[in-house]
Amino acid sequence: MRILTVAAEVAPFAKTGGLADVAAALPKALAERGHEVALILPKYLMVDRGGFETEPIDLPLLFRIDDEERTGWIHRGKIPDTDIPVYFVVNDDFYNRNGLYQEGGKDYPDNLARFTFFCRSVLELLRSDEFPADVVHCHDWQTALIPIYLKTLERENPILSKIKTLFTVHNIAYQGVFPSDQLHITGLPGDVFTPEKIEFYGDINLLKGGLVYSDRVTTVSERYAKELLTSEFGHGLGPVVVSIQDRLVGILNGVDYETWDPETDKTLPANYSMENLSGKAVCKEALQKKFGLPTLPEVPILSTVCRFDRQKGVDLIGQVLDFLLLSEEIQFVALGSGDPEYERMFKELRDRFPQQVGVHVGQSEDLAHLIEAGSDIFLMPSRYEPCGLGQLYSLKYGTPPVVHHAGGLADTVRDYNDAQKDGYGFAFDRFEEKAFIRAIKRALFAYRDKTAWQAVQGRGMACDFSWDPSAQKYEKLYQDLVESRG
């Protein structure tokens, strides 16, 4: 099969979160299973700054968007160390910016036009002979116009009408909602703006359109697929998800162990394995030096690597650290960016506890690897978590996670049970400060028992969350879609 992955971000070219990792890793797993795969994303400033080699292909772009002629090109490159083609949609007005979706915590006001241009460019690629796909795998609201276009404006096109779409929801809280008076930007006919289609309380809702118009829909863990049916986790779209649940399936994200493996990770100052953890101590010392913290080998380092927003529970982290930094001999490091309020919160903690807290506001792939390797306990108290990759990385790196028992965190982290000598993480059910503190204290208690701790680490490092089982499930969905064309 020929499968085109469409995403607004793909690692290592452009990344703000786990979507980028998934968008890169799944195609690699599918290519290993013998399929022809390609990817396409916008050519952001971040791509240029990364020094990735690309070349233009003979496919000029010209669209009228918001009463203005918009031009662009498509460039071609490869995922590093593979032969998998990656296409980049070029338009400097739209993508030559510091951020992908926002700056300073505020969305770009022309995001609808930006991703309309992107989606229309994807259709031009599909229309050409460059990569005639059987299935287009779209990720999140930024790509949702593609299935909508295919089922409306392009439904009579002899080439495009045969293409099947699979739409993956990584986080239903991000829906791509825009005022109704911007519908003309998309070029869609007015009859799509109804409660049964893309209208949502008087606004345009692109994610809703992706759910309604795609041939199949997936989300990133089995538990999250069930949670989306509820009012608590559906973020207003629960009834829509219920209406399409016969087309919905939850498939757990995997980990690209070629990139995330402490035995082979080239970004680390020392490698280590489940059988020999000595390199982890070297990484811990390097992490402490990186953040200017005292190099105390016995003091546990708690850490988090995440988007700084309410969903990730960073407010809860701030609340418990106020107590724990005074009452426990611990250190803490954080990496991420997002809501300015939470960026300030972490910086203020660092200023108040300079010998215990290190913070890096921004994105750094190498530092993320060092934190996973050098810290001792990974904090991931998300209010809800569709899948989560941080806990999977931390397990592989021998850094047991403390997680809120929700979504993919519940699917992947088995709670430690001292009596039964079982489990490889620490979970809490109620999203509240006391429950989180109890879970952290259980982790700290186990940490002080080196024999028990090494057993917890070993069980986590032995877990296999590789992509192949999930890729097989996606492969079956693609096959079903292709066969349904008749």
Residue, then its C-alpha position, 0 to 999 in steps of 0.5 A: m500500500r501507499i500511505l501518506t502521513v499528513a501532520a502539522e509537525v514531524a520529528p526531527f524537523a519540527k516538534t512541539g509535542g508527542l505528535a511529532d514523534v508519532a508522525a515520524a515513528l509510525p511511517k518508519a514501522l510501516a516501511e519496515r513492514g513493506h509499505e510505501v510511505a511518505l510524509i508531508l508537513p509545512k516548511y517552518l522556520m524551525v526546519d530551515r534552522g535545523g539545517f535539513e537538506t531539501e530540494p524543490i519538486d516541479l509542483p508550484l502552488l497557487f490558491r486564492i485564500d481570503d481574497e488573496e492569491r497565495t503561492g508556494w512550492i513543495h520541497r522534498g527531503k528524507i527522514p534522517d537515516t532512512d529512504i522515506p520521503v518527506y515533503f514540505v509545503v513552502n510559503d514564507d508568509f505563513y510558515n517562516r515564523n518562530g512558532l508552529y501554531q502560536e507565539g507568546g502563548k497566543d495562537y496566530p490569528d491567521n491559523l485557518a488560512r495557514f492550514t487551509f493552504f497546507c491542506r490544499s497543498v496536500l491535495e495538489l501533491l495527491r493529484s500529481d504523480e509524485f506520490p499517488a496514495d491509497v490512504v491518507h493518514c491525517h493527524d489532528w485538526q490542522t489536517a482535518l480539511i483534507p477529508i472534508y475536501l475529499k468528500t465535498l469539493e473533490r468527490e467527483n474527481p476521478i483520482l482524489s475520490k478513490i483515496k481513503t482517509l484515516f483521521t487520528v485524534h491525539n488530543i480532542a481538547y485542541q479542535g481548531v475552532f474559528p468564527s463562522d465568518q471565516l468559512h470563505i477562507t476554506g473555500l468550502p460550500g455553505d452546506v457544510f456549515t450545519p450541526e451535523k457537519i462542521e458547525f459547532y455552537g455557531d463556529i467552525n470546528l475543524l476537528k469535528g469535520g475530521l470526525v464526521y468526514s473521515d472514513r475511519v477514526t483512531t485515537v491514541s490509546e484504548r482507554y482514551a477512545k472510551e473516555l472520548l464518549t463521555s461528557e467529562f473527556g469529550h470536550g463538547l464533542g462527546p455526542v459526535v464521537v458517540s455518533i461515529q463510534d462504529r468507525l472509531v478505534g483506540i490504538l496505543n502509540g509506540v516508542d521508536y526505540e532506535t531513538w529512545d534507548p539508553e543502551t544506544d542513545k548517542t546524546l547521552p554522556a554514558n550509555y547503560s542497560m537493565e543489566n548495568l545501570s552504572g551509566k545512569a549515575v554518570c548521566k545524573e551527574a551530568l544533569q546536575k551540572k547542566f542545571g547548576l545543581p549540587t552533584l549529590p548522587e544519593v539525592p533523588i532528582l524528580s523531573t518533568v518534560c512536558r508542555f506547560d499547560r493545565q492539561k499536563g497537571v503542571d499546576l499540581i506539580g507546582q503545588v506539591l513542590d512547594f511542600l516537598l522541596l521544604s520537607e524532603e531532600i530532593q532536586f527537581v528539573a523541568l523542561g518545556s514551554g507553554d502557558p506564560e503563567y506556568e513558565r513563571m511558576f517554574k522560574e519562581l520555584r528555581d529562584r526560591f530553591p536555586q540549590q534544588v530546582g533547575v528549569h529550561v523554558g523551551q524545546s531541546e531534544d538532547l536535554a529531554h534525553l538527558i533528563e529521562a536518563g539522569s533523573d530518578i523519578f518522572l512526574m506526569p500528573s496529567r488531568y487527562e492523557p490521550c496516550g502520553l510518551g514521556q512515561l514510556y520513555s521514562l520506563k525505558y530509561g529506568t526512571p519510574p514515573v508517577v502518573h495520574h491514573a487516566g487515559g494512556l497512563a492507565d493503559t501503560v503504567r502498572d502501579y508498584n505493589d511492594a507486597q507482591k513485588d510487582g509494578y513499575g510506576f506509581a499511580f494515583d486515582r484522584f486528581e488532587e494534591k494529597a493523592f499526588i504527594r502520597a504517590i511521590k512519597r511512595a516512590l521516594f520510599a521505594y527509592r531508598d531501598k536500593t534492591a527494591w528500586q532496581a527491581v522497579q527499574g528493571r521491570g519498567m525497562a523490560c516493558d516493550f512498547s515498540w511500534d510493531p504491534s500498533a503498526q500491525k493494527y494500523e496496517k489492518l485498518y488501511q487494508d480494510l479501507v483499500e478493500s472497501r473501494g471495491 
